[in-house]
């Protein structure tokens, strides 16, 4: 039995319940899924400031669960705290952003990301730069912006995501669509079918599900992050921190 933890780098409990629902629906037999949220931090992640506030608590939560986990997913497209978390454990740490963009590159000539707010543009481009990809065709925000926590109650979200995806395809030349927020979990298939009805048979990637499947693969293959890239932190005094 594989134990995979999903850590939400935010404090909203409704988001936690959505994560459980969507991830459990995609979990393979033989995988035990556990979803937890950080104890302190922002209610949602929508800017770099939110990310910085959350990162310390993400690493703390990773340390809490690492001995019980075979893999850990940090559930934000911005890969909040992933690099630091990889330094403090040998357990595979998966970030949905880089994982989903890496897969998108394998599935088509290029890809576009659809995000809930225009502020997500910078997060997507930062992740793309870190990955070193030249295949990001564009970032398209739904119109008007939808704050992350309102995604859970947005009745017309699929319609808005489809419209943004169509613009990415028809105006930016995108061949693959990436949902650029894990708050959009569970909607990829609906958007894919809507695009197919418009004559576009292309992949639409859900970052939470991509991260979950990658976590299962890494556990099965007994592979984790490189210790040459992510060496353990040196022992020293860090005033005010455990």
C-alpha positions as CSV (number, residue, x, y, z in Angstrom):
1,X,0.0,0.0,0.0
2,X,1.4,3.4,-1.1
3,X,0.8,6.3,1.3
4,X,0.7,9.6,-0.6
5,X,0.2,12.8,1.2
6,X,-1.3,15.9,-0.4
7,X,-0.4,19.1,1.4
8,X,-2.5,22.2,0.7
9,X,-0.3,25.3,1.2
10,X,-3.3,27.2,2.4
11,X,-5.8,27.1,5.3
12,X,-9.2,27.0,3.6
13,X,-11.1,23.8,4.7
14,X,-13.6,23.9,1.7
15,X,-10.6,23.7,-0.6
16,X,-9.3,20.7,1.4
17,X,-12.6,18.9,1.0
18,X,-12.6,19.5,-2.8
19,X,-9.0,18.2,-2.9
20,X,-10.0,15.0,-1.1
21,X,-13.0,14.4,-3.4
22,X,-11.2,15.0,-6.7
23,X,-8.0,13.2,-5.8
24,X,-9.7,10.1,-4.3
25,X,-11.7,9.7,-7.6
26,X,-8.4,9.4,-9.5
27,X,-6.4,7.3,-6.9
28,X,-5.2,3.9,-8.1
29,X,-6.0,0.7,-6.1
30,X,-3.3,0.2,-3.6
31,X,-2.8,3.9,-2.9
32,X,-3.7,5.4,0.5
33,X,-4.4,9.1,0.1
34,X,-4.1,11.6,2.9
35,X,-4.9,15.3,2.5
36,X,-3.8,17.9,5.0
37,X,-3.5,21.7,5.1
38,X,-1.0,24.0,6.7
39,X,-1.9,25.2,10.2
40,X,-1.1,28.9,9.5
41,X,-0.8,31.0,6.4
42,X,-3.0,32.4,3.6
43,X,-6.5,31.2,2.8
44,X,-5.4,30.9,-0.8
45,X,-2.3,31.4,-3.0
46,X,-2.7,34.2,-5.6
47,X,0.6,36.1,-5.5
48,X,4.2,35.8,-4.5
49,X,3.5,37.3,-1.1
50,X,1.0,34.5,-0.4
51,X,3.6,32.0,-1.5
52,X,6.3,33.4,0.9
53,X,3.9,33.3,3.8
54,X,3.0,29.7,3.2
55,X,6.4,28.2,2.4
56,X,7.7,27.8,6.0
57,X,4.5,26.1,7.1
58,X,4.6,23.8,4.0
59,X,8.1,22.7,5.1
60,X,7.0,22.2,8.7
61,X,4.1,20.0,7.5
62,X,6.4,18.0,5.2
63,X,8.6,17.3,8.3
64,X,5.5,16.2,10.2
65,X,4.3,13.7,7.7
66,X,7.5,12.5,5.9
67,X,8.0,9.4,8.1
68,X,4.5,8.2,7.2
69,X,4.6,9.1,3.5
70,X,5.9,7.4,0.4
71,X,5.4,10.6,-1.6
72,X,4.2,14.1,-0.9
73,X,2.4,16.5,-3.3
74,X,2.4,20.2,-2.6
75,X,-1.0,21.1,-4.0
76,X,-0.5,24.5,-5.7
77,X,0.5,25.1,-9.4
78,X,3.1,27.5,-8.1
79,X,5.0,24.6,-6.5
80,X,5.0,26.5,-3.2
81,X,7.9,25.4,-1.0
82,X,8.8,22.4,-3.2
83,X,12.5,23.2,-3.4
84,X,13.0,23.7,0.3
85,X,10.8,20.6,1.1
86,X,13.0,18.5,-1.1
87,X,16.0,19.4,1.0
88,X,14.5,18.2,4.3
89,X,13.4,14.7,3.2
90,X,14.3,11.8,1.0
91,X,10.6,11.2,0.2
92,X,9.6,12.3,-3.3
93,X,8.2,15.8,-3.3
94,X,6.0,16.7,-6.3
95,X,5.0,20.1,-7.5
96,X,2.0,20.2,-9.8
97,X,3.2,23.1,-11.9
98,X,6.5,21.8,-13.2
99,X,5.1,18.3,-13.4
100,X,2.1,19.3,-15.6
101,X,4.2,21.6,-17.8
102,X,6.7,18.8,-18.3
103,X,4.0,16.4,-19.4
104,X,2.4,19.0,-21.7
105,X,5.6,19.3,-23.6
106,X,5.4,15.6,-24.4
107,X,1.9,15.8,-25.8
108,X,2.0,18.5,-28.4
109,X,3.9,21.2,-30.2
110,X,3.2,23.7,-27.5
111,X,0.8,24.5,-24.7
112,X,-1.1,27.3,-23.0
113,X,-2.2,27.7,-19.4
114,X,-5.6,28.8,-18.4
115,X,-5.7,30.6,-15.0
116,X,-8.5,32.0,-12.8
117,X,-7.0,35.5,-12.4
118,X,-4.7,37.7,-14.5
119,X,-2.2,37.6,-11.6
120,X,-1.6,34.0,-12.3
121,X,0.3,35.0,-15.5
122,X,3.5,35.8,-13.6
123,X,3.3,32.5,-11.6
124,X,3.0,30.5,-14.8
125,X,5.8,32.3,-16.5
126,X,8.1,31.8,-13.5
127,X,7.4,28.1,-13.4
128,X,8.0,27.8,-17.2
129,X,11.3,29.7,-16.8
130,X,12.4,27.3,-14.0
131,X,11.5,24.3,-16.2
132,X,13.4,25.8,-19.1
133,X,10.6,25.3,-21.5
134,X,10.2,27.3,-24.7
135,X,6.8,25.7,-25.5
136,X,4.6,28.0,-23.4
137,X,2.4,29.6,-26.1
138,X,0.4,31.9,-23.8
139,X,-1.3,32.3,-20.5
140,X,-5.0,33.0,-20.7
141,X,-7.1,34.2,-17.7
142,X,-10.8,33.6,-17.5
143,X,-12.8,36.8,-17.8
144,X,-13.5,38.4,-15.4
145,X,-11.0,37.2,-12.8
146,X,-12.3,34.6,-10.3
147,X,-10.5,34.6,-6.9
148,X,-9.2,31.1,-6.1
149,X,-11.6,30.4,-3.3
150,X,-14.6,31.4,-5.4
151,X,-13.7,28.7,-8.0
152,X,-15.5,26.2,-5.8
153,X,-18.8,27.9,-6.2
154,X,-18.5,29.2,-9.8
155,X,-21.4,27.8,-11.7
156,X,-20.2,29.0,-15.1
157,X,-16.5,28.2,-14.6
158,X,-16.3,25.5,-17.3
159,X,-17.9,27.8,-19.8
160,X,-15.4,30.6,-18.9
161,X,-12.4,28.1,-19.0
162,X,-13.6,26.8,-22.4
163,X,-13.7,30.3,-23.8
164,X,-10.2,31.1,-22.5
165,X,-9.0,27.8,-23.9
166,X,-10.5,28.6,-27.3
167,X,-8.7,31.9,-27.4
168,X,-5.5,30.1,-26.6
169,X,-6.0,27.6,-29.4
170,X,-7.4,30.0,-32.1
171,X,-5.3,33.1,-31.3
172,X,-2.1,31.8,-29.7
173,X,-1.8,28.5,-31.6
174,X,-1.9,26.2,-28.5
175,X,-2.0,22.5,-29.0
176,X,-2.3,21.5,-25.4
177,X,-4.2,23.2,-22.5
178,X,-2.9,23.2,-19.0
179,X,-5.2,24.2,-16.1
180,X,-3.0,26.6,-14.2
181,X,-4.5,26.3,-10.8
182,X,-5.2,23.2,-8.6
183,X,-8.4,24.9,-7.6
184,X,-9.7,23.9,-11.0
185,X,-9.4,20.2,-10.1
186,X,-12.0,17.9,-11.6
187,X,-12.9,20.2,-14.6
188,X,-10.3,19.1,-17.2
189,X,-12.5,16.4,-18.8
190,X,-15.5,18.8,-19.1
191,X,-13.3,21.4,-20.8
192,X,-11.8,18.7,-23.1
193,X,-15.3,17.6,-24.2
194,X,-16.4,21.2,-24.8
195,X,-13.3,21.8,-27.0
196,X,-13.9,18.6,-28.8
197,X,-17.5,19.8,-29.6
198,X,-15.8,22.9,-31.2
199,X,-13.6,20.6,-33.3
200,X,-10.5,20.6,-31.2
201,X,-9.4,17.2,-30.0
202,X,-6.5,18.1,-27.7
203,X,-5.3,17.2,-24.2
204,X,-6.5,19.2,-21.2
205,X,-4.3,18.6,-18.1
206,X,-5.5,18.7,-14.5
207,X,-2.4,19.5,-12.4
208,X,-3.6,17.8,-9.3
209,X,-4.2,14.6,-11.2
210,X,-0.9,14.8,-13.0
211,X,0.9,15.3,-9.7
212,X,-0.9,12.3,-8.2
213,X,-0.1,10.0,-11.0
214,X,3.5,11.1,-11.1
215,X,3.7,10.4,-7.3
216,X,2.4,6.9,-7.8
217,X,4.9,6.3,-10.6
218,X,7.9,7.6,-8.5
219,X,6.9,5.4,-5.6
220,X,6.6,2.3,-7.8
221,X,10.0,3.0,-9.5
222,X,11.6,3.8,-6.1
223,X,12.8,7.2,-7.4
224,X,13.2,10.4,-5.6
225,X,14.8,13.8,-6.1
226,X,18.5,14.1,-6.6
227,X,20.5,14.8,-3.5
228,X,23.1,16.6,-5.6
229,X,20.4,19.1,-6.5
230,X,18.7,19.1,-3.1
231,X,21.3,18.5,-0.4
232,X,20.2,18.4,3.2
233,X,20.4,21.8,4.9
234,X,23.6,22.4,7.0
235,X,23.3,22.1,10.7
236,X,23.4,25.5,12.3
237,X,21.5,27.9,14.5
238,X,18.3,29.4,13.0
239,X,17.0,31.8,15.6
240,X,13.3,31.5,16.2
241,X,12.9,28.3,14.1
242,X,13.0,24.6,15.1
